[in-house]
Amino acid sequence: MLDAEVASSPRRGPILRGLLRLLELRATRAEFSPFAAQRVERLAPQVFVVRRGSGQGLLCLTNLTTERVDLPGVSGHDLISGERYDQVMMEPYGRLWLENCPPQ
């Protein structure tokens, strides 16, 4: 039933495939284990930030606003898009999972 619903909906299919891709990506990373270290960091009031894992770990950022947010000094490789950021500029409601991102 779900397969038919996804196949017949131009909106639901891409959303479900995107969510499944994120879940598959999370399953490959030790930083997303429920037993991995995690802490909330403050980089900008508009962005919710959680550092997962020990050491550099993985920096998970979510822009909670309708505005672009510049995060000077934040860089890394985004696991979701595959892009490398020398300086992060987050799009409205954007999210990044950055690896190789030193603590601030």
Phi and psi restraints in degrees (value plus and minus 20) as a CYANA .aco file:
   2 LEU   PHI     -84.5   -44.5
   2 LEU   PSI     -61.1   -21.1
   3 ASP   PHI     -78.8   -38.8
   3 ASP   PSI     -62.5   -22.5
   4 ALA   PHI     -86.1   -46.1
   4 ALA   PSI     -60.1   -20.1
   5 GLU   PHI     -83.6   -43.6
   5 GLU   PSI     -64.9   -24.9
   6 VAL   PHI     -85.7   -45.7
   6 VAL   PSI     -63.1   -23.1
   7 ALA   PHI     -85.6   -45.6
   7 ALA   PSI     -51.1   -11.1
   8 SER   PHI    -111.5   -71.5
   8 SER   PSI     -24.8    15.2
   9 SER   PHI    -134.8   -94.8
   9 SER   PSI      99.4   139.4
  10 PRO   PHI     -89.9   -49.9
  10 PRO   PSI     -36.5     3.5
  11 ARG   PHI    -116.3   -76.3
  11 ARG   PSI     -64.1   -24.1
  12 ARG   PHI     -88.7   -48.7
  12 ARG   PSI     -57.5   -17.5
  13 GLY   PHI     -78.1   -38.1
  13 GLY   PSI     -75.1   -35.1
  14 PRO   PHI     -81.4   -41.4
  14 PRO   PSI     -56.2   -16.2
  15 ILE   PHI     -85.0   -45.0
  15 ILE   PSI     -67.7   -27.7
  16 LEU   PHI     -83.9   -43.9
  16 LEU   PSI     -63.3   -23.3
  17 ARG   PHI     -83.0   -43.0
  17 ARG   PSI     -58.5   -18.5
  18 GLY   PHI     -84.0   -44.0
  18 GLY   PSI     -62.9   -22.9
  19 LEU   PHI     -85.3   -45.3
  19 LEU   PSI     -61.0   -21.0
  20 LEU   PHI     -83.3   -43.3
  20 LEU   PSI     -59.0   -19.0
  21 ARG   PHI     -81.8   -41.8
  21 ARG   PSI     -63.1   -23.1
  22 LEU   PHI     -84.1   -44.1
  22 LEU   PSI     -61.7   -21.7
  23 LEU   PHI     -83.9   -43.9
  23 LEU   PSI     -61.1   -21.1
  24 GLU   PHI     -84.2   -44.2
  24 GLU   PSI     -61.1   -21.1
  25 LEU   PHI     -83.8   -43.8
  25 LEU   PSI     -64.4   -24.4
  26 ARG   PHI     -79.3   -39.3
  26 ARG   PSI     -57.8   -17.8
  27 ALA   PHI     -86.9   -46.9
  27 ALA   PSI     -40.6    -0.6
  28 THR   PHI    -109.6   -69.6
  28 THR   PSI     -26.7    13.3
  29 ARG   PHI    -133.6   -93.6
  29 ARG   PSI     104.1   144.1
  30 ALA   PHI     -83.3   -43.3
  30 ALA   PSI     -46.8    -6.8
  31 GLU   PHI     -82.3   -42.3
  31 GLU   PSI     -42.4    -2.4
  32 PHE   PHI    -112.0   -72.0
  32 PHE   PSI     -16.5    23.5
  33 SER   PHI     -81.4   -41.4
  33 SER   PSI     123.3   163.3
  34 PRO   PHI     -84.1   -44.1
  34 PRO   PSI     -35.9     4.1
  35 PHE   PHI    -115.7   -75.7
  35 PHE   PSI     -24.0    16.0
  36 ALA   PHI     -93.8   -53.8
  36 ALA   PSI     130.8   170.8
  37 ALA   PHI     -83.1   -43.1
  37 ALA   PSI     127.5   167.5
  38 GLN   PHI    -172.9  -132.9
  38 GLN   PSI     125.3   165.3
  39 ARG   PHI    -171.4  -131.4
  39 ARG   PSI     127.4   167.4
  40 VAL   PHI    -104.0   -64.0
  40 VAL   PSI     114.2   154.2
  41 GLU   PHI    -137.3   -97.3
  41 GLU   PSI     135.6   175.6
  42 ARG   PHI    -131.3   -91.3
  42 ARG   PSI      85.8   125.8
  43 LEU   PHI    -129.0   -89.0
  43 LEU   PSI     -56.1   -16.1
  44 ALA   PHI    -179.1  -139.1
  44 ALA   PSI     124.9   164.9
  45 PRO   PHI     -84.3   -44.3
  45 PRO   PSI     -41.0    -1.0
  46 GLN   PHI    -105.1   -65.1
  46 GLN   PSI     -30.6     9.4
  47 VAL   PHI    -139.7   -99.7
  47 VAL   PSI     107.8   147.8
  48 PHE   PHI    -107.9   -67.9
  48 PHE   PSI     105.9   145.9
  49 VAL   PHI    -148.5  -108.5
  49 VAL   PSI     109.3   149.3
  50 VAL   PHI    -148.3  -108.3
  50 VAL   PSI     107.1   147.1
  51 ARG   PHI    -114.6   -74.6
  51 ARG   PSI     102.6   142.6
  52 ARG   PHI    -127.1   -87.1
  52 ARG   PSI     119.9   159.9
  53 GLY   PHI      67.8   107.8
  53 GLY   PSI     156.8   196.8
  54 SER   PHI    -120.0   -80.0
  54 SER   PSI     146.8   186.8
  55 GLY   PHI      45.5    85.5
  55 GLY   PSI    -155.7  -115.7
  56 GLN   PHI     -87.5   -47.5
  56 GLN   PSI     -55.9   -15.9
  57 GLY   PHI      35.3    75.3
  57 GLY   PSI    -168.5  -128.5
  58 LEU   PHI    -147.0  -107.0
  58 LEU   PSI     110.1   150.1
  59 LEU   PHI    -121.3   -81.3
  59 LEU   PSI      96.3   136.3
  60 CYS   PHI    -123.7   -83.7
  60 CYS   PSI      96.9   136.9
  61 LEU   PHI    -139.8   -99.8
  61 LEU   PSI     118.4   158.4
  62 THR   PHI    -154.5  -114.5
  62 THR   PSI     100.5   140.5
  63 ASN   PHI     -99.8   -59.8
  63 ASN   PSI     100.3   140.3
  64 LEU   PHI    -115.8   -75.8
  64 LEU   PSI      -7.0    33.0
  65 THR   PHI    -144.2  -104.2
  65 THR   PSI     153.2   193.2
  66 THR   PHI    -108.5   -68.5
  66 THR   PSI     -16.3    23.7
  67 GLU   PHI    -128.7   -88.7
  67 GLU   PSI     132.8   172.8
  68 ARG   PHI     -91.5   -51.5
  68 ARG   PSI     124.3   164.3
  69 VAL   PHI    -147.7  -107.7
  69 VAL   PSI     104.9   144.9
  70 ASP   PHI    -110.0   -70.0
  70 ASP   PSI     112.3   152.3
  71 LEU   PHI    -140.6  -100.6
  71 LEU   PSI      62.4   102.4
  72 PRO   PHI     -80.5   -40.5
  72 PRO   PSI     119.2   159.2
  73 GLY   PHI      65.7   105.7
  73 GLY   PSI     -27.1    12.9
  74 VAL   PHI    -117.6   -77.6
  74 VAL   PSI     105.8   145.8
  75 SER   PHI    -164.5  -124.5
  75 SER   PSI     145.6   185.6
  76 GLY   PHI     135.6   175.6
  76 GLY   PSI    -198.3  -158.3
  77 HIS   PHI    -122.5   -82.5
  77 HIS   PSI     102.5   142.5
  78 ASP   PHI    -102.0   -62.0
  78 ASP   PSI     101.6   141.6
  79 LEU   PHI     -91.2   -51.2
  79 LEU   PSI     -46.9    -6.9
  80 ILE   PHI     -93.3   -53.3
  80 ILE   PSI     -70.4   -30.4
  81 SER   PHI    -115.5   -75.5
  81 SER   PSI     -40.8    -0.8
  82 GLY   PHI      64.6   104.6
  82 GLY   PSI     -20.1    19.9
  83 GLU   PHI    -100.3   -60.3
  83 GLU   PSI     132.1   172.1
  84 ARG   PHI    -122.3   -82.3
  84 ARG   PSI     110.9   150.9
  85 TYR   PHI    -134.1   -94.1
  85 TYR   PSI     101.5   141.5
  86 ASP   PHI    -103.8   -63.8
  86 ASP   PSI     -47.3    -7.3
  87 GLN   PHI    -169.8  -129.8
  87 GLN   PSI     110.8   150.8
  88 VAL   PHI    -105.9   -65.9
  88 VAL   PSI     109.0   149.0
  89 MET   PHI    -143.4  -103.4
  89 MET   PSI      89.1   129.1
  90 MET   PHI    -107.3   -67.3
  90 MET   PSI     114.5   154.5
  91 GLU   PHI     -95.9   -55.9
  91 GLU   PSI     139.9   179.9
  92 PRO   PHI     -73.6   -33.6
  92 PRO   PSI     112.9   152.9
  93 TYR   PHI      36.9    76.9
  93 TYR   PSI       1.0    41.0
  94 GLY   PHI     -97.5   -57.5
  94 GLY   PSI     140.7   180.7
  95 ARG   PHI    -159.2  -119.2
  95 ARG   PSI     125.7   165.7
  96 LEU   PHI    -157.3  -117.3
  96 LEU   PSI     124.3   164.3
  97 TRP   PHI    -138.9   -98.9
  97 TRP   PSI      77.2   117.2
  98 LEU   PHI    -116.2   -76.2
  98 LEU   PSI     108.7   148.7
  99 GLU   PHI    -126.4   -86.4
  99 GLU   PSI     143.5   183.5
 100 ASN   PHI      39.3    79.3
 100 ASN   PSI      22.3    62.3
 101 CYS   PHI    -136.8   -96.8
 101 CYS   PSI      83.2   123.2
 102 PRO   PHI     -83.0   -43.0
 102 PRO   PSI     128.7   168.7
 103 PRO   PHI     -78.6   -38.6
 103 PRO   PSI     125.6   165.6
